[in-house]
Amino acid sequence: MNHVLIVDDEAEIRTSLESILSEEGYTVTTAATAGEALELIRDADYGVVLLDIWLPDKDGLETLGEIRRVEGAPEVVIISGHGTIEAAVRATKLGAYDFLEKPLSLDRTLIVLKNAMKARQMRDDNQEFARQLAVKGPVTGQSVPMKALRQQIKLMAPTNGRVLIFGESGTGKELIGRAMHAESLRKDRVFVELNCAAIPEDYIESELFGYRNSAVPGGPAEKRGTFERADGGTLFLDEVGDMSLKTQAKVLRALDEQRFLPVGASHPVHVDVRVIAATNKDLEEEIARGNFREDLFYRLNVIPFYVPPLRDRKEDIPLLVKEFLQEFGAQYGRPRVEMSEEALGALKQYHWPGNVRELRNLVERVLILNPKANRIEKKHLPMLVYRESPKNAVRGEEFATLLEAREAYERDYILKKLDECHGNVTRAAEGLGLERSHLYRKMKTLGVSVKE
Ligand SMILES: Nc1ncnc2c1ncn2[C@@H]1O[C@H](COP(=O)(O)OP(=O)(O)OP(=O)(O)O)[C@@H](O)[C@H]1O
Protein backbone atom coordinates (compact mmCIF):
# COMPACT_ATOMS: atom_id res chain seq x y z
CA MET A 1 0.00 0.00 0.00
CA ASN A 2 1.86 3.11 -1.14
CA HIS A 3 -0.51 5.05 -3.38
CA VAL A 4 -0.89 8.75 -2.49
CA LEU A 5 -3.34 11.22 -3.94
CA ILE A 6 -2.30 14.87 -3.77
CA VAL A 7 -5.21 17.29 -4.01
CA ASP A 8 -4.19 20.93 -4.30
CA ASP A 9 -5.16 23.70 -6.68
CA GLU A 10 -1.60 25.09 -6.66
CA ALA A 11 0.20 23.41 -9.55
CA GLU A 12 3.57 24.13 -7.97
CA ILE A 13 2.72 22.23 -4.79
CA ARG A 14 1.35 19.33 -6.78
CA THR A 15 4.49 19.02 -8.91
CA SER A 16 7.02 19.43 -6.15
CA LEU A 17 5.23 17.03 -3.77
CA GLU A 18 4.78 14.53 -6.59
CA SER A 19 8.46 14.45 -7.43
CA ILE A 20 9.56 14.21 -3.78
CA LEU A 21 7.11 11.46 -2.89
CA SER A 22 7.82 9.48 -6.07
CA GLU A 23 11.48 9.54 -5.18
CA GLU A 24 10.58 8.18 -1.74
CA GLY A 25 8.97 5.18 -3.45
CA TYR A 26 5.32 6.24 -3.32
CA THR A 27 3.01 5.89 -6.28
CA VAL A 28 1.54 9.37 -6.75
CA THR A 29 -1.57 10.71 -8.45
CA THR A 30 -2.61 14.36 -8.38
CA ALA A 31 -5.85 16.31 -8.65
CA ALA A 32 -6.57 20.03 -8.73
CA THR A 33 -10.19 20.02 -7.58
CA ALA A 34 -12.37 18.23 -5.03
CA GLY A 35 -14.60 16.87 -7.80
CA GLU A 36 -11.69 15.32 -9.64
CA ALA A 37 -10.30 13.90 -6.38
CA LEU A 38 -13.58 12.25 -5.38
CA GLU A 39 -13.89 10.62 -8.76
CA LEU A 40 -10.35 9.21 -8.46
CA ILE A 41 -10.96 7.97 -4.91
CA ARG A 42 -14.08 6.10 -5.95
CA ASP A 43 -12.10 4.40 -8.71
CA ALA A 44 -8.84 3.36 -7.06
CA ASP A 45 -7.39 2.19 -3.80
CA TYR A 46 -5.36 5.07 -2.30
CA GLY A 47 -3.60 4.69 1.03
CA VAL A 48 -3.51 8.40 1.86
CA VAL A 49 -4.97 11.59 0.42
CA LEU A 50 -3.12 14.85 1.03
CA LEU A 51 -6.02 17.28 0.82
CA ASP A 52 -5.74 21.04 0.60
CA ILE A 53 -8.52 22.38 2.78
CA TRP A 54 -9.13 25.31 0.50
CA LEU A 55 -10.21 24.16 -2.93
CA PRO A 56 -12.00 26.26 -5.54
CA ASP A 57 -14.98 23.98 -6.10
CA LYS A 58 -15.91 22.60 -2.69
CA ASP A 59 -15.55 23.21 1.02
CA GLY A 60 -12.67 21.13 2.46
CA LEU A 61 -14.67 19.73 5.39
CA GLU A 62 -17.47 18.69 3.09
CA THR A 63 -14.94 16.98 0.79
CA LEU A 64 -13.47 15.18 3.81
CA GLY A 65 -16.94 13.90 4.73
CA GLU A 66 -17.51 12.61 1.21
CA ILE A 67 -14.14 10.86 1.08
CA ARG A 68 -14.82 9.14 4.37
CA ARG A 69 -18.10 7.79 3.08
CA VAL A 70 -16.37 5.93 0.21
CA GLU A 71 -16.00 2.22 1.00
CA GLY A 72 -12.43 1.40 2.06
CA ALA A 73 -11.67 5.15 2.24
CA PRO A 74 -8.05 6.28 2.42
CA GLU A 75 -6.63 8.21 5.38
CA VAL A 76 -6.88 11.96 4.82
CA VAL A 77 -4.11 14.38 5.76
CA ILE A 78 -5.22 18.01 5.50
CA ILE A 79 -2.91 20.63 4.02
CA SER A 80 -3.74 24.00 5.48
CA GLY A 81 -2.70 27.49 4.53
CA HIS A 82 -2.13 30.37 6.88
CA GLY A 83 -5.73 31.35 7.47
CA THR A 84 -7.15 27.85 7.62
CA ILE A 85 -5.48 26.20 10.61
CA GLU A 86 -8.63 26.34 12.68
CA ALA A 87 -10.53 24.47 9.98
CA ALA A 88 -7.70 21.93 9.74
CA VAL A 89 -7.94 21.25 13.48
CA ARG A 90 -11.68 20.82 13.09
CA ALA A 91 -11.03 18.39 10.22
CA THR A 92 -8.91 16.15 12.46
CA LYS A 93 -11.83 16.04 14.89
CA LEU A 94 -14.02 14.96 12.01
CA GLY A 95 -11.77 12.05 11.16
CA ALA A 96 -8.81 13.46 9.19
CA TYR A 97 -5.65 11.65 10.23
CA ASP A 98 -3.53 14.78 10.78
CA PHE A 99 -2.75 18.12 9.16
CA LEU A 100 0.27 19.79 7.60
CA GLU A 101 0.83 23.53 7.46
CA LYS A 102 2.03 25.43 4.43
CA PRO A 103 4.86 26.03 3.71
CA LEU A 104 5.33 22.29 4.01
CA SER A 105 8.24 20.93 6.01
CA LEU A 106 9.68 18.00 4.12
CA ASP A 107 10.55 15.97 7.22
CA ARG A 108 7.16 16.40 8.83
CA THR A 109 5.35 15.64 5.59
CA LEU A 110 7.22 12.36 5.18
CA ILE A 111 6.67 11.30 8.81
CA VAL A 112 2.96 12.13 8.79
CA LEU A 113 2.52 10.37 5.46
CA LYS A 114 4.33 7.25 6.67
CA ASN A 115 2.22 7.07 9.83
CA ALA A 116 -1.00 7.67 7.92
CA MET A 117 -0.11 4.82 5.53
CA LYS A 118 0.53 2.57 8.50
CA ALA A 119 -2.83 3.52 10.02
CA ARG A 120 -4.58 2.71 6.77
CA GLN A 121 -2.78 -0.64 6.57
CA MET A 122 -3.86 -1.48 10.10
CA ARG A 123 -7.45 -0.65 9.27
CA ASP A 124 -7.26 -3.10 6.37
CA ASP A 125 -5.71 -5.72 8.62
CA ASN A 126 -8.47 -5.28 11.19
CA GLN A 127 -11.10 -5.84 8.55
CA GLU A 128 -9.35 -9.02 7.49
CA PHE A 129 -9.26 -10.10 11.16
CA ALA A 130 -12.97 -9.57 11.54
CA ARG A 131 -13.54 -11.81 8.53
CA GLN A 132 -11.21 -14.41 9.95
CA LEU A 133 -12.90 -14.51 13.35
CA ALA A 134 -16.07 -15.74 11.73
CA VAL A 135 -14.42 -18.87 10.42
CA LYS A 136 -11.77 -19.79 12.98
CA GLY A 137 -12.14 -22.89 15.14
CA PRO A 138 -10.02 -25.47 16.88
CA VAL A 139 -8.51 -28.42 15.04
CA THR A 140 -10.60 -31.12 16.70
CA GLY A 141 -9.74 -34.82 16.87
CA GLN A 142 -8.26 -37.36 19.29
CA SER A 143 -7.01 -39.82 16.68
CA VAL A 144 -3.27 -40.45 16.59
CA PRO A 145 -2.74 -38.52 13.30
CA MET A 146 -4.73 -35.51 14.54
CA LYS A 147 -2.82 -35.39 17.82
CA ALA A 148 0.41 -35.59 15.84
CA LEU A 149 -0.77 -32.81 13.53
CA ARG A 150 -1.56 -30.51 16.44
CA GLN A 151 1.89 -31.15 17.83
CA GLN A 152 3.45 -30.46 14.45
CA ILE A 153 1.51 -27.18 14.21
CA LYS A 154 2.83 -26.06 17.61
CA LEU A 155 6.35 -26.94 16.66
CA MET A 156 6.42 -25.46 13.17
CA ALA A 157 4.14 -22.44 13.54
CA PRO A 158 6.77 -20.08 15.00
CA THR A 159 9.47 -21.05 12.49
CA ASN A 160 8.34 -18.96 9.55
CA GLY A 161 9.08 -21.97 7.32
CA ARG A 162 6.89 -22.62 4.32
CA VAL A 163 4.34 -25.34 4.76
CA LEU A 164 2.59 -27.49 2.18
CA ILE A 165 -0.54 -29.24 3.41
CA PHE A 166 -1.73 -32.33 1.54
CA GLY A 167 -5.12 -33.91 1.97
CA GLU A 168 -8.41 -34.65 0.27
CA SER A 169 -11.00 -31.93 -0.08
CA GLY A 170 -12.77 -31.12 3.20
CA THR A 171 -10.17 -32.70 5.49
CA GLY A 172 -9.41 -29.40 7.22
CA LYS A 173 -6.38 -28.07 5.35
CA GLU A 174 -7.46 -24.45 5.57
CA LEU A 175 -8.35 -24.83 9.24
CA ILE A 176 -4.83 -26.13 9.85
CA GLY A 177 -3.35 -23.25 7.85
CA ARG A 178 -5.26 -20.81 10.04
CA ALA A 179 -4.23 -22.61 13.24
CA MET A 180 -0.65 -22.43 12.05
CA HIS A 181 -0.95 -18.68 11.52
CA ALA A 182 -2.71 -18.19 14.87
CA GLU A 183 0.24 -19.78 16.67
CA SER A 184 2.93 -18.06 14.61
CA LEU A 185 4.91 -14.90 15.26
CA ARG A 186 2.68 -13.24 12.66
CA LYS A 187 -0.53 -13.90 14.55
CA ASP A 188 -1.24 -10.19 14.96
CA ARG A 189 -1.02 -9.63 11.24
CA VAL A 190 -3.29 -10.76 8.44
CA PHE A 191 -4.09 -14.23 7.13
CA VAL A 192 -5.08 -13.92 3.48
CA GLU A 193 -6.54 -16.84 1.57
CA LEU A 194 -6.53 -17.34 -2.17
CA ASN A 195 -8.16 -20.32 -3.83
CA CYS A 196 -6.11 -20.76 -6.99
CA ALA A 197 -8.69 -23.09 -8.54
CA ALA A 198 -11.57 -20.63 -8.17
CA ILE A 199 -10.00 -17.86 -10.26
CA PRO A 200 -10.02 -17.94 -14.06
CA GLU A 201 -6.55 -18.21 -15.56
CA ASP A 202 -6.79 -14.74 -17.09
CA TYR A 203 -7.26 -13.09 -13.69
CA ILE A 204 -5.02 -15.09 -11.42
CA GLU A 205 -1.95 -12.98 -12.02
CA SER A 206 -3.73 -9.74 -11.16
CA GLU A 207 -5.37 -11.46 -8.16
CA LEU A 208 -1.97 -12.54 -6.87
CA PHE A 209 0.07 -9.47 -7.71
CA GLY A 210 -2.49 -6.73 -8.25
CA TYR A 211 -2.36 -4.17 -10.99
CA ARG A 212 -1.67 -0.52 -11.63
CA ASN A 213 -3.55 1.35 -14.33
CA SER A 214 -6.20 -1.21 -15.16
CA ALA A 215 -6.58 -2.18 -18.78
CA VAL A 216 -10.32 -2.56 -18.19
CA PRO A 217 -12.09 0.63 -19.28
CA GLY A 218 -14.02 2.10 -16.35
CA GLY A 219 -12.46 -0.42 -13.93
CA PRO A 220 -10.53 0.64 -10.84
CA ALA A 221 -7.12 2.05 -11.70
CA GLU A 222 -5.28 0.15 -9.01
CA LYS A 223 -5.75 -3.06 -7.11
CA ARG A 224 -3.63 -4.64 -4.43
CA GLY A 225 -3.04 -8.32 -5.03
CA THR A 226 -3.14 -11.05 -2.41
CA PHE A 227 0.66 -11.00 -1.98
CA GLU A 228 0.53 -7.31 -1.14
CA ARG A 229 -2.48 -7.63 1.16
CA ALA A 230 -0.70 -10.42 3.03
CA ASP A 231 2.39 -8.27 3.65
CA GLY A 232 3.70 -8.98 7.15
CA GLY A 233 1.30 -11.89 7.56
CA THR A 234 0.50 -15.28 6.07
CA LEU A 235 -0.69 -16.05 2.56
CA PHE A 236 -2.67 -19.27 2.26
CA LEU A 237 -2.59 -20.56 -1.31
CA ASP A 238 -5.35 -23.12 -1.56
CA GLU A 239 -5.43 -25.68 -4.39
CA VAL A 240 -1.96 -24.59 -5.40
CA GLY A 241 -1.77 -27.52 -7.83
CA ASP A 242 -4.29 -25.76 -10.05
CA MET A 243 -2.05 -22.86 -11.05
CA SER A 244 -0.85 -22.73 -14.63
CA LEU A 245 2.85 -23.18 -15.34
CA LYS A 246 3.08 -19.50 -16.26
CA THR A 247 1.66 -18.37 -12.92
CA GLN A 248 3.82 -20.92 -11.11
CA ALA A 249 6.92 -19.28 -12.61
CA LYS A 250 5.83 -15.87 -11.29
CA VAL A 251 4.98 -17.21 -7.84
CA LEU A 252 8.36 -18.91 -7.70
CA ARG A 253 10.10 -15.63 -8.45
CA ALA A 254 8.01 -13.74 -5.91
CA LEU A 255 8.86 -16.34 -3.25
CA ASP A 256 12.56 -16.23 -4.04
CA GLU A 257 12.84 -12.47 -4.15
CA GLN A 258 10.01 -11.49 -1.79
CA ARG A 259 9.10 -8.88 -4.35
CA PHE A 260 7.10 -8.77 -7.54
CA LEU A 261 5.83 -6.48 -10.24
CA PRO A 262 2.10 -5.76 -10.23
CA VAL A 263 0.56 -6.02 -13.69
CA GLY A 264 1.26 -2.76 -15.55
CA ALA A 265 3.54 -1.39 -12.81
CA SER A 266 6.97 0.03 -13.38
CA HIS A 267 8.34 -0.50 -9.85
CA PRO A 268 8.42 -3.77 -7.94
CA VAL A 269 6.65 -4.08 -4.59
CA HIS A 270 8.58 -5.61 -1.67
CA VAL A 271 6.74 -7.83 0.72
CA ASP A 272 7.41 -10.04 3.72
CA VAL A 273 4.98 -12.93 3.38
CA ARG A 274 4.90 -16.43 4.82
CA VAL A 275 3.30 -18.80 2.37
CA ILE A 276 1.29 -21.81 3.46
CA ALA A 277 0.02 -23.80 0.49
CA ALA A 278 -2.50 -26.62 0.29
CA THR A 279 -3.41 -29.15 -2.32
CA ASN A 280 -5.58 -32.18 -2.80
CA LYS A 281 -3.56 -33.28 -5.81
CA ASP A 282 -0.59 -35.58 -5.80
CA LEU A 283 1.95 -32.93 -6.75
CA GLU A 284 4.73 -35.41 -7.35
CA GLU A 285 2.53 -37.06 -9.94
CA GLU A 286 1.73 -33.62 -11.40
CA ILE A 287 5.47 -32.96 -11.65
CA ALA A 288 5.97 -36.23 -13.48
CA ARG A 289 3.21 -35.24 -15.89
CA GLY A 290 4.82 -31.86 -16.47
CA ASN A 291 1.94 -29.91 -14.87
CA PHE A 292 3.78 -28.65 -11.81
CA ARG A 293 7.23 -27.13 -11.48
CA GLU A 294 9.59 -29.19 -9.43
CA ASP A 295 11.52 -26.14 -8.19
CA LEU A 296 8.29 -24.53 -6.91
CA PHE A 297 7.32 -27.80 -5.23
CA TYR A 298 10.56 -27.84 -3.24
CA ARG A 299 10.24 -24.14 -2.42
CA LEU A 300 6.73 -24.63 -1.02
CA ASN A 301 7.27 -28.00 0.55
CA VAL A 302 9.79 -27.02 3.23
CA ILE A 303 7.57 -28.57 5.89
CA PRO A 304 5.04 -31.11 4.56
CA PHE A 305 1.79 -31.77 6.45
CA TYR A 306 -0.53 -34.62 5.59
CA VAL A 307 -4.15 -34.58 6.75
CA PRO A 308 -5.66 -38.05 6.50
CA PRO A 309 -9.19 -38.52 5.16
CA LEU A 310 -11.96 -38.89 7.74
CA ARG A 311 -12.57 -42.54 6.80
CA ASP A 312 -9.08 -43.33 8.11
CA ARG A 313 -9.72 -41.71 11.49
CA LYS A 314 -13.32 -42.51 12.25
CA GLU A 315 -12.60 -42.34 15.97
CA ASP A 316 -12.66 -38.54 15.53
CA ILE A 317 -16.32 -38.60 14.46
CA PRO A 318 -17.98 -38.42 17.93
CA LEU A 319 -15.90 -35.41 18.99
CA LEU A 320 -16.46 -33.63 15.69
CA VAL A 321 -20.20 -34.31 15.87
CA LYS A 322 -20.25 -32.93 19.41
CA GLU A 323 -18.51 -29.77 18.25
CA PHE A 324 -20.82 -29.27 15.27
CA LEU A 325 -23.93 -29.99 17.36
CA GLN A 326 -22.77 -27.29 19.76
CA GLU A 327 -22.06 -24.87 16.95
CA PHE A 328 -25.33 -25.34 15.06
CA GLY A 329 -27.36 -25.99 18.22
CA ALA A 330 -26.37 -22.52 19.41
CA GLN A 331 -27.11 -21.05 15.98
CA TYR A 332 -30.59 -22.59 15.74
CA GLY A 333 -31.56 -22.08 19.38
CA ARG A 334 -31.24 -25.76 20.39
CA PRO A 335 -28.25 -25.81 22.72
CA ARG A 336 -29.01 -29.18 24.33
CA VAL A 337 -29.36 -31.32 21.22
CA GLU A 338 -27.27 -34.52 21.20
CA MET A 339 -26.77 -37.68 19.14
CA SER A 340 -27.47 -41.28 20.14
CA GLU A 341 -24.72 -43.92 20.20
CA GLU A 342 -26.57 -45.85 17.53
CA ALA A 343 -26.61 -42.84 15.20
CA LEU A 344 -22.92 -42.23 15.84
CA GLY A 345 -22.32 -45.88 15.03
CA ALA A 346 -24.13 -45.40 11.70
CA LEU A 347 -21.97 -42.39 10.93
CA LYS A 348 -18.88 -44.47 11.56
CA GLN A 349 -20.05 -46.98 8.93
CA TYR A 350 -20.05 -44.33 6.24
CA HIS A 351 -16.99 -43.64 4.06
CA TRP A 352 -17.20 -39.79 4.02
CA PRO A 353 -15.99 -38.87 0.53
CA GLY A 354 -16.46 -35.18 1.43
CA ASN A 355 -14.59 -35.65 4.72
CA VAL A 356 -15.13 -33.32 7.69
CA ARG A 357 -16.93 -30.72 5.55
CA GLU A 358 -19.53 -33.36 4.64
CA LEU A 359 -19.93 -34.36 8.28
CA ARG A 360 -20.39 -30.74 9.33
CA ASN A 361 -22.99 -30.16 6.59
CA LEU A 362 -24.78 -33.34 7.56
CA VAL A 363 -25.04 -32.32 11.21
CA GLU A 364 -26.50 -28.97 10.18
CA ARG A 365 -28.96 -30.59 7.76
CA VAL A 366 -30.13 -33.15 10.30
CA LEU A 367 -30.79 -30.37 12.81
CA ILE A 368 -32.77 -28.33 10.30
CA LEU A 369 -34.78 -31.21 8.94
CA ASN A 370 -35.67 -32.49 12.39
CA PRO A 371 -36.66 -29.34 14.23
CA LYS A 372 -38.21 -31.12 17.22
CA ALA A 373 -35.57 -33.76 17.88
CA ASN A 374 -33.48 -33.12 20.98
CA ARG A 375 -31.72 -36.36 20.40
CA ILE A 376 -30.63 -37.29 16.90
CA GLU A 377 -31.35 -40.98 16.29
CA LYS A 378 -30.29 -43.27 13.49
CA LYS A 379 -33.69 -42.85 11.81
CA HIS A 380 -32.87 -39.17 11.34
CA LEU A 381 -29.93 -40.04 9.08
CA PRO A 382 -31.75 -41.50 6.07
CA MET A 383 -29.36 -40.46 3.35
CA LEU A 384 -26.37 -42.16 4.91
CA VAL A 385 -28.28 -45.33 5.48
CA TYR A 386 -29.35 -45.39 1.86
CA ARG A 387 -25.87 -44.73 0.68
CA GLU A 388 -24.26 -47.39 2.80
CA SER A 389 -26.78 -50.09 2.04
CA PRO A 390 -25.18 -51.72 -1.01
CA LYS A 391 -28.54 -52.19 -2.66
CA ASN A 392 -29.36 -48.52 -2.59
CA ALA A 393 -25.99 -46.86 -2.57
CA VAL A 394 -25.98 -43.88 -4.85
CA ARG A 395 -22.36 -43.95 -5.84
CA GLY A 396 -20.94 -46.71 -7.92
CA GLU A 397 -22.63 -49.73 -6.37
CA GLU A 398 -25.31 -51.83 -8.03
CA PHE A 399 -29.05 -51.37 -7.97
CA ALA A 400 -31.53 -54.19 -8.50
CA THR A 401 -33.66 -52.20 -10.94
CA LEU A 402 -33.54 -48.95 -12.85
CA LEU A 403 -36.42 -47.68 -10.74
CA GLU A 404 -34.42 -48.28 -7.57
CA ALA A 405 -31.43 -46.46 -9.01
CA ARG A 406 -33.59 -43.54 -10.11
CA GLU A 407 -35.29 -43.28 -6.75
CA ALA A 408 -31.97 -43.31 -4.94
CA TYR A 409 -30.67 -40.50 -7.13
CA GLU A 410 -33.90 -38.53 -6.82
CA ARG A 411 -33.93 -38.91 -3.05
CA ASP A 412 -30.36 -37.77 -2.84
CA TYR A 413 -30.93 -34.81 -5.11
CA ILE A 414 -34.11 -33.67 -3.32
CA LEU A 415 -32.39 -33.89 0.05
CA LYS A 416 -29.55 -31.81 -1.29
CA LYS A 417 -31.93 -29.14 -2.58
CA LEU A 418 -33.91 -29.15 0.68
CA ASP A 419 -30.66 -28.73 2.50
CA GLU A 420 -29.69 -25.74 0.35
CA CYS A 421 -33.09 -24.20 1.05
CA HIS A 422 -32.89 -24.91 4.80
CA GLY A 423 -35.84 -27.28 4.61
CA ASN A 424 -38.15 -24.80 2.85
CA VAL A 425 -40.19 -27.00 0.52
CA THR A 426 -41.60 -24.14 -1.56
CA ARG A 427 -38.14 -22.81 -2.37
CA ALA A 428 -36.76 -26.30 -2.96
CA ALA A 429 -39.64 -26.96 -5.40
CA GLU A 430 -38.79 -23.75 -7.29
CA GLY A 431 -35.14 -24.79 -7.44
CA LEU A 432 -36.10 -28.23 -8.74
CA GLY A 433 -38.53 -26.84 -11.30
CA LEU A 434 -41.47 -28.70 -9.75
CA GLU A 435 -44.89 -27.69 -8.45
CA ARG A 436 -44.85 -27.62 -4.66
CA SER A 437 -47.58 -30.29 -4.47
CA HIS A 438 -45.63 -32.47 -6.89
CA LEU A 439 -42.54 -32.25 -4.70
CA TYR A 440 -44.59 -33.19 -1.62
CA ARG A 441 -45.91 -36.26 -3.42
CA LYS A 442 -42.41 -37.24 -4.49
CA MET A 443 -41.06 -36.77 -0.99
CA LYS A 444 -43.79 -39.02 0.36
CA THR A 445 -43.07 -41.74 -2.19
CA LEU A 446 -39.35 -41.56 -1.52
CA GLY A 447 -39.72 -41.42 2.25
CA VAL A 448 -38.18 -37.98 2.56
CA SER A 449 -39.55 -35.74 5.29
CA VAL A 450 -38.65 -32.32 6.62
CA LYS A 451 -40.42 -32.74 9.95
CA GLU A 452 -40.26 -35.32 12.73
N1 LIG B 1 -10.36 -31.18 12.66
C1 LIG B 1 -11.40 -30.36 12.47
N2 LIG B 1 -12.04 -29.85 13.55
C2 LIG B 1 -13.09 -29.02 13.38
N3 LIG B 1 -13.58 -28.65 12.19
C3 LIG B 1 -12.99 -29.12 11.10
C4 LIG B 1 -11.86 -30.01 11.18
N4 LIG B 1 -11.45 -30.30 9.94
C5 LIG B 1 -12.28 -29.65 9.10
N5 LIG B 1 -13.20 -28.93 9.79
C6 LIG B 1 -14.27 -28.11 9.21
O1 LIG B 1 -14.63 -28.72 7.97
C7 LIG B 1 -14.82 -27.72 6.97
C8 LIG B 1 -13.86 -27.95 5.82
O2 LIG B 1 -12.53 -27.69 6.26
P1 LIG B 1 -11.46 -26.91 5.36
O3 LIG B 1 -12.11 -25.87 4.52
O4 LIG B 1 -10.34 -26.51 6.25
O5 LIG B 1 -11.02 -28.13 4.41
P2 LIG B 1 -10.00 -28.12 3.18
O6 LIG B 1 -9.21 -29.37 3.30
O7 LIG B 1 -9.25 -26.84 3.13
O8 LIG B 1 -11.02 -28.25 1.96
P3 LIG B 1 -10.75 -27.87 0.38
O9 LIG B 1 -9.60 -28.71 -0.08
O10 LIG B 1 -12.04 -28.29 -0.27
O11 LIG B 1 -10.50 -26.40 0.35
C9 LIG B 1 -14.64 -26.38 7.65
O12 LIG B 1 -15.90 -25.91 8.05
C10 LIG B 1 -13.78 -26.72 8.85
O13 LIG B 1 -13.99 -25.79 9.89
The ligand as an SDF file (V2000), in Angstrom:
LIG
                    3D

 31 33  0  0  0  0  0  0  0  0999 V2000
  -10.3560  -31.1830   12.6580 N   0  0  0  0  0  0  0  0  0  0  0  0
  -11.3990  -30.3620   12.4700 C   0  0  0  0  0  0  0  0  0  0  0  0
  -12.0370  -29.8460   13.5480 N   0  0  0  0  0  0  0  0  0  0  0  0
  -13.0870  -29.0210   13.3800 C   0  0  0  0  0  0  0  0  0  0  0  0
  -13.5760  -28.6490   12.1880 N   0  0  0  0  0  0  0  0  0  0  0  0
  -12.9880  -29.1210   11.0960 C   0  0  0  0  0  0  0  0  0  0  0  0
  -11.8560  -30.0090   11.1830 C   0  0  0  0  0  0  0  0  0  0  0  0
  -11.4520  -30.3020    9.9360 N   0  0  0  0  0  0  0  0  0  0  0  0
  -12.2850  -29.6500    9.1030 C   0  0  0  0  0  0  0  0  0  0  0  0
  -13.1970  -28.9320    9.7850 N   0  0  0  0  0  0  0  0  0  0  0  0
  -14.2700  -28.1140    9.2090 C   0  0  0  0  0  0  0  0  0  0  0  0
  -14.6340  -28.7170    7.9720 O   0  0  0  0  0  0  0  0  0  0  0  0
  -14.8220  -27.7220    6.9650 C   0  0  0  0  0  0  0  0  0  0  0  0
  -13.8590  -27.9510    5.8200 C   0  0  0  0  0  0  0  0  0  0  0  0
  -12.5350  -27.6870    6.2590 O   0  0  0  0  0  0  0  0  0  0  0  0
  -11.4570  -26.9090    5.3560 P   0  0  0  0  0  0  0  0  0  0  0  0
  -12.1060  -25.8720    4.5230 O   0  0  0  0  0  0  0  0  0  0  0  0
  -10.3380  -26.5110    6.2540 O   0  0  0  0  0  0  0  0  0  0  0  0
  -11.0190  -28.1260    4.4090 O   0  0  0  0  0  0  0  0  0  0  0  0
  -10.0020  -28.1230    3.1760 P   0  0  0  0  0  0  0  0  0  0  0  0
   -9.2100  -29.3740    3.3020 O   0  0  0  0  0  0  0  0  0  0  0  0
   -9.2510  -26.8370    3.1320 O   0  0  0  0  0  0  0  0  0  0  0  0
  -11.0160  -28.2510    1.9550 O   0  0  0  0  0  0  0  0  0  0  0  0
  -10.7530  -27.8740    0.3800 P   0  0  0  0  0  0  0  0  0  0  0  0
   -9.5990  -28.7060   -0.0770 O   0  0  0  0  0  0  0  0  0  0  0  0
  -12.0410  -28.2910   -0.2670 O   0  0  0  0  0  0  0  0  0  0  0  0
  -10.4980  -26.4000    0.3480 O   0  0  0  0  0  0  0  0  0  0  0  0
  -14.6360  -26.3790    7.6480 C   0  0  0  0  0  0  0  0  0  0  0  0
  -15.8980  -25.9070    8.0540 O   0  0  0  0  0  0  0  0  0  0  0  0
  -13.7810  -26.7180    8.8520 C   0  0  0  0  0  0  0  0  0  0  0  0
  -13.9880  -25.7910    9.8890 O   0  0  0  0  0  0  0  0  0  0  0  0
  1  2  1  0
  2  3  1  0
  2  7  2  0
  3  4  2  0
  4  5  1  0
  5  6  2  0
  6  7  1  0
  6 10  1  0
  7  8  1  0
  8  9  2  0
  9 10  1  0
 10 11  1  0
 11 12  1  0
 11 30  1  0
 12 13  1  0
 13 14  1  0
 13 28  1  0
 14 15  1  0
 15 16  1  0
 16 17  2  0
 16 18  1  0
 16 19  1  0
 19 20  1  0
 20 21  2  0
 20 22  1  0
 20 23  1  0
 23 24  1  0
 24 25  2  0
 24 26  1  0
 24 27  1  0
 28 29  1  0
 28 30  1  0
 30 31  1  0
M  END
$$$$
